[in-house]
Amino acid sequence: MGYSTLKMAASDTVNSIDVFEINKDVISFFKRKFSKREGYNKINIIHGDARKLLRAKNYDFTFVDIYQTMLPDAVITDINLIMDPKNPDSYHFWGLEKVLKMAFENRVIRHLNFDEVEYFKMWTRTEAAQLRDSLNDPEYARKVLKALKRI
């Protein structure tokens, strides 16, 4: 909960955002620090475990940012639990870009869609792009992309 939530909420095209947060201290901090930001009134904070409460089929877009490491097997479990299989493009998670990059470099996938190409063009101009990826597990990428209905 933070920058992405606030940027999305500030958009005129967004009516409301539900945020699931398990940590009460994070909720208190967010409310205290960001309640004056544009779009804050569109944010509905739900205290609890997203894995128990969230069902993405009820949402136009779901962004998951709950992984403490890059990238655990829980990613695949969560895709199967949360993603609406009728609308897989509406599900994204923090770290997906690393999976796509690894999959493309290892020829697990041969093409990226337009949005992904544009994202990577922008990303390669950042300092983060200078860091070497420690993630090089094409089989993991294959499993994630299969769960996402990409392959």
Phi, psi and omega in degrees: 000120181169237188305309182299316180299313181294319179295317179295317182296330181286347181287138177294338182276355181257126178271319181199156178226128172261128178244127176260123181223128183274336186263114181298327179295322177295318178299312180300315179300312182300313179298316183294318186273333191236007185294345180265357183287151177301132178087353182306324181295347178272352186266122177252110182267124181249117179281121177154176182278116182303326181295333179267335188252331189271135169226106189300336182299347177271000186235150175287329183211137178232127177238121184252127181223068186235004186267128181278339178232164177256117343233129184280166176297339178300338177304312183292317177302316181293322176303312181293329181281318192257320187294138173280112183298341178281344182218064184296335180291348181273000182248126177222152176224152178297120182112350180303323181299325178292321179295315180297316180299313180297317181296319180292315180296329181263010177060028171291322171237150183260339185222149171251151177282172185304313181299320180293319178299314179297319178300312182293327175300315180292315184299322183294345178269002182261163177297327181300329181293339180285342181282139178282137177286131174271351182271112176216077184224082183303328179293321175298314179301318179300316180294317180295313182292329175293316177298326179279001180065031179268336177223000000 
